[in-house]
Amino acid sequence: MIERQHWHPVASAGALGTAPVAARLLGEDLVLWRDAQGAVHAWPDRCPHRGARLSLGRIAQGRLECAYHGWQFGPSGQCVHVPALPAFTPPATHCVRGFAAREAHGLVWVRLEEAETQPPAFDAEGDARLRKVNCGPYEVATSAPRLVENFLDRSHFAFVHEGWLGERGAAAIEDYRVEPTPTGLRATGCKAWQPQSNLHSTAPAQVEYGYEVTGPYSALLTKIPERGTTALPEWREAIGLFICPLDPERSLAWFRLAVADFESPDAKLRAFQDTIFRQDQPVLESQQPRCLPLDPRAELHTVADRASAAYRRYLSGLGITFGVCR
């Protein structure tokens, strides 16, 4: 599967402390842990000795210790100690074969197969004028592509987010532009009339959106409301959607906020995002099929769906099979 050659978020970086953490990616169970130097490791959650879950174990002296027989594995995956045979030197075959893992955007990312790929970019990450806050994870009973498509869709604002991101009397979608990029697509000139576009809205506003798909299961947006419609005069924001495809019809999603607000508590920023996503979730989980259809004849389309149609073509061209139906 081409999906295995891409990087996917599997846990919040802050969740990895002094104990191993169980995770799941593309239908596989993983164990995540930090060694004594703070480096992150991602391995199959299965001890090669008798198949017990390594996530049930503990971290001891910078090694991951299995809860069943106490076998200890160093950061390279090599077994370095078998308590039942203290004088035994485990051979090279006594090891765990791990996956590539790294930290980015406040998350732990894993790639299951070697490839010349990088975690999805988030251009706002290096902008010191924007504060970064992660929201989630949200576990959702739908496929990762359905989540991305919903993120790209403005037509639902007037109905799912009525009184917040849209109004029924202002549901019309103006024409906008979509162009392919090396990582997916970019949509520009996207406008929406919103009663409360952000936490600091003081009046309804025309908001300009920009979207970019940065990987099979990741996307970004920027939001710039009309001047004079927010309590913070220089308000602007960027939001990254980063999804872990747990199983074909089950996903874990994080939003990374980059906002021109250094005053509001994290909890207040997260509460607004929680409200918006909880409005989306029941609708997302109601969609059938939960896997995203890539056959253009499977569902109906209009020009308002230009971004989502382009996203489906991108997935089809890339050869994505996890979370889609053809």
N, C-alpha and C positions, 0 to 999 in steps of 0.2 A: 504494500500500500504506500502510495506517495505521501500520505499523511504522516507516516513514521519518519520521514526525512525533514519534517518541519518541527519547529520548537513550539511547545504548548505549555501554558501555565498549569501547575499542579497544586500549588499551595501558596499561602501568604508567607513571605520571607520571615516574618515575625513569629510564625507558628513553629519554626524549627529552633528548639532550645537544647535542653539536656537529655531529651528522650527521642527515640525514633518515631517517625510519623508515617502512618499508612496513607497511601494515595492511590489513585486509579487513573489510567490514561489509555484511551483507545482500546478499552476492554481488558487491559492488563493491570494487575495489582502491583504496586510499587511500595518500597520502603524508602523514606527520605531521612537523612541524618547529617549532622555536622561533625567533622572531626575536630581534633584539638586545636588546629589552626583556623577553624571557622569555615573551612571549605565545605560546600554542599555536595552530597552524593545521592544518587538515585539508582537503586538496584531492584531486581525482581524481589517481590516480597515472599521469598521462599528459600529456606536454608537448603543448600545442596546436599546436606547430610541425610535428613529424613523428612524434608518438605514442610517443616513448621514455618509459620509466619515470622519473619525476622522483625516485623514491627511490634511483636509482643515482647521483644528483648529489651536490652538496655545498652547505653553507651558507657564503656568502662575503659579508662586509660587511653582515650582516643580511638577505641576500637568498638565495633558493633558486635555485641554478644547475643547469641541465640538463646531464647528462653528455654529451649528443650534440653539441650545437652551442654550448653555453655560454650560451644565453639565460638572463638573470637576471630573476627575478620578485620584486617587493617584497611586504611583508606583505598588501597589499590584493589581490594577485593580478595586478596590472598588470605587464606586461613593461617593464623600465626600461633594459635594455641588450642589444644584439645585437652580439656581437664582430665578426661578419663585416662589419658596417656601423657603425663607431664613431660616425659623425655622425648616424645615423638616430634619430629620435625615434619610438618605437613608438606607434601610435594606440591609442585606448581599446579597440578590438576585439582587440588583441593581449594577451590576459589569460587567467588561469585563474579559473574561477568556483568558489569554495570553499564549504565547509559550516560550519555553526556548530560551534564546539569550545570546550571549557572543561575545567578540572580540578576533580575532587571525589573525596573518599574515596581519595586516593592514586592515582587513575586519570585517564586522558584520556577524555572523553566526546564523542561526535559525534552530531549530529542532521542527517539528510540533507535534510529539508524543513522549512520554517518552520512553526511552530505555537506555541501558548501552552502549552508544556510545560516541565518542569524535570527535571533528573536525579533518579532515585529518592532519597528521603530515607533517612537512616540516623540514627535518633534518638540512638543512643549516641555519635555523632561529637563532640558538644559536651560530653560528660561527662568532665571531667578526672580522675575517679576510675578511669577505664578506659583502659588502654593499647591503642593501635591498631596492628595488624600485618596486612599483606596477605599472603595465600598464593596461589600460582599465578604465572602462568596455567597452567591445565590444558587441553590440547587434547583434545577428546573427539569421537569419531565418532558423534554423535547430535545430535538437534535440541535447541535451547534449551528448548522446553517440556518435553521429557522430563527434562531436568536439574532444572527447577523442581519438577516433580511428584515426583521422587525426593527432593528436599529437604524437601517437605511430608509425606512418607510415613514413618510410624513402624513400620508392619507388617513392614518388611524388617529392622529392627534385630536381631531375634532370630536371623536366618539369615545375612545378609550381614556383619553386624558382631558375630557371636557371640563372647562373651568380652570385648568392648569396650563396645558400646552396647546389647547385649541378650543374652538367654539363651533357648534353645529352650523351657525349662520355664516361661518367663514371657512368652509371646508375645501374650497376650490384650490387646486394646485397649479401654480403658474409653471410655465415651461422652464426647464432647467437643462444644464449640460452634463453629459456623462462621457468620460474618456477613459480608455484603458491605460494602465500603468504597469510597470514591471512586477508590482506586488498584487495587482488586482484592478482597482478602478478608482476614479476620482469623480465626484459629483459637485458641481459649483452652481452658483446662482439659485440656490434653494432657499425659498422664503416661506415663512409661516407667521400667521397672526396669532399671538399668544396672550391670554389673560395674565399668566404668571410664568414667565419663561425661566425664572431662576429664583433663588432664595431671597434676593434683594429687590425684586420687582416692585415698583410703586404704581405702575399703570400698564394697561395692555400695550403691547408693542409688536411692531413688525420686526421679526428676527431673521437674520440671514444665517443660514447653515452652510457648512462645507463638510463633505463626507469623503472619507478615503478608506478603502479596503486594503489592509496591509498584510494579509495572509489569509489562508482558507477560513480560519475561525477568529479573525480579529479585525477590528475596524476603529476608526477615529472620527470624531466630529468636532467642529468648532462652532461656537455660537456667539454672535455679536448683536445685541439688541439695539434698538434706536436710542440715540443719546437722550438723556433726560427721563428715561423710563425705569431707572434703577437708583437705589439709594447710594450706591457706590458709582460715582460718575465715570470711572474708567473701567467699569466691569466688562470682562470678557472671560471666556472659558474654553477649554478643550477637554474632551472626554474620550478616553480610550476604553474600548470594550475588548476584553481578553477572556477567551473561553477555553475551558478544559473539556474536551469531548470524552466524558467518562465511558459511555456506551453509545451505540447508535441513536438511542432515543432518550438519553439522559446526559445532562451537561451541568457544569459548574461555571459560573460567570462572575467576573470582577469588573468593576468600573474604576478607572483611575481618573480622578478629577485634577485638573490644573486650572486654578481659579485665581482671579485678582482680588483675593480676600484673605488677609492675614489676621483678621479679628474674630470671626465666628469660630466657635468650638468645633472640633472635628465631628462631634455627635450631631450638631445642627446641620452641617453640610451633608452628612450621611443620611439624616432623616429625610431630607428633601429627595435625595436619590432613591431611598427606600420606598417612598410614597409613589414615585413615578413607576418604579419597576414592579411594585406589587399590583399596580393597575394593569400592567402588561401581562403578568404571569398567568392568570387564569385563562386569558385569551390564547396565549401561546400554547398552553397545555391542552387546549381544546382542539387545536388544529389537527386535521387528519388528511393525509398521513403525517405522523410526526417527523419522519424523514422528508427532506426537501425534494420535491419532484424536479428533475432536470429536463424531462421531456416537455417542451413548450406547449404541447397539446394537453398536458395533464391538468392544468388550471388555466383560468381565464386571465388575460392581461390587458392593460390600457397603457397609454403613454405616461400616465402618472406613475406607473410601475417601472419606469425606464431603469432606475438604479438597481432594483432587485432583479430585473431581467438580465442586466449586464453581469450581476454577481453570479447568477445561475450559469451563464455562458462561461464565465471565468472558471468556476468549479468544474464544469464539464471539460473544458480545454485542459485543465491541470490534471485531470484524471482522478479527482477525488471520489472515493467510494464510501467513506465512513460518514453516516448521517444523511445520505442522499438516496434517492431511488431514481432509476433511469427509465 
